[in-house]
């Protein structure tokens, strides 16, 4: 493996990628960047590394109006090198997000230092250093996704309240009381609830009541008005609008369809 160039602490305010050349490139971004994946614009949340194959055409762009900060290593590979990289099952042409970048940062600095002195074992040092980086990236790529309990604050408590909402949708759930019980602020509660379940607390409360309303329409002869009141709605017209948005039909139409499907 021959190192063509290594540059650290680069800054750039415009997009780049396609002009990187014909040889493979390792990019270590020290700041969030935007990139394309399958025609969809995505962005990283922090530091990341990307192993770009030769002929890479897509681009990386700065976000939030701040310049990209990055390190870059361009290198040339032999058939044996390419086989080794393939054996590591490294994602190529897509960023690998890094929570701990200490090993990669330290290795890049050591490589830069060696490139300025070029001792007798320079080539061997560089090749081994690149392999260390590939190993570090492979470990990150192969790491299992953290469970919600590990990655989301207070997840077990949030899950308990969500289960209670769906078990007892008629209850007048109070965010204030829940936050007091959890000893957290309203804004923090709403933030971690959305992080945990992908919907807001209010959306879950509404969803639980509409699920219950659908059950009552299907299994009882209660009037729409009575079901609306039972599910905690002060306005029948508002209940009907929400139900239609949820099920794609009015409560009466929903009941009729269920009755016809059982005949």
Order of alpha helices (4+ residues) and beta strands (2+ residues): beta-beta-beta-beta-beta-beta-beta-alpha-beta-alpha-alpha-alpha-alpha-alpha-alpha-alpha-alpha-alpha-alpha
